[in-house]
Amino acid sequence: MNALDQLTNDIRACRICVEQPLRKPLPHAPRPVLQVSSTARICICGQAPGTRVHESGRPFTDRSGDRLREWLGLDNETFYDPAQIAIVPMGFCFPGQNEKGSDLPPRPECRARWHDELFASLPQVELLLTIGQYAIAYHLGPDRKKTLTETVGAWRDYWYDREHPAGTPRIMPLPHPSWRNNAWLKKNLWFEQEQLPVLRQQITRILDESRSDLPIESGPQ
């Protein structure tokens, strides 16, 4: 077992938010959800699993996932192929809901314990898709704008103008694909008209290059 496989197994067995929580303990049994490999050059960095993902144990098995796959121009087979796509939410477990039935923020234990080590173990990643304010805050840090809308609206600055030292990925900030953001999407038509075509083009390029690097399997001799 290599180091990344061991780290992934350790994350999937994690119980910190129940046994050593930084706030009120997780109200249910942990079920960490992530998808990583040593070959995926695209990493989707989201918030935390919802109720359906908690039940399935598979990332983005909900309506938000349907919309995200549409945004990215990916079919299910490619999206769920860990050799091509990594998925690392800011919180690995469903955090529970508040009294109004809304999902709570990602648990802080994941970021504190796992994220720096995990992303250091994924040096091959070329593109980070940061979805929502928590992923944007972690990956962009002081370079993010005052609001999510301003940050996503400045995607050209991050894609074209931000320095990208060798071995560091480019970052594309995105809003959350939740259907609760329908009003935001209608108000910010530039997102689907201008940003998504560039994003799809880059995803296609990276995946095509990745596939061309894979060894060709020989047939029976």
Secondary structure, DSSP 8 states (H G I E B T S, - for coil): --HHHHHHHHHHT--HHHHS-SSS--SS------B--SS--EEEE-S---HHHHHH-STT-SHHHHHHHHHHT--HHHHT-TTTEEE--SSSS---B-TTS-B----HHHIIIIIHHHHHT-TT--EEEEESHHHHHHHHGGGS-SSHHHHHHTHHIIIIIS---TT--EEEEE----GGGHHHHHH-THIIIIIHHHHHHHHHHHHHHHHHHS-------
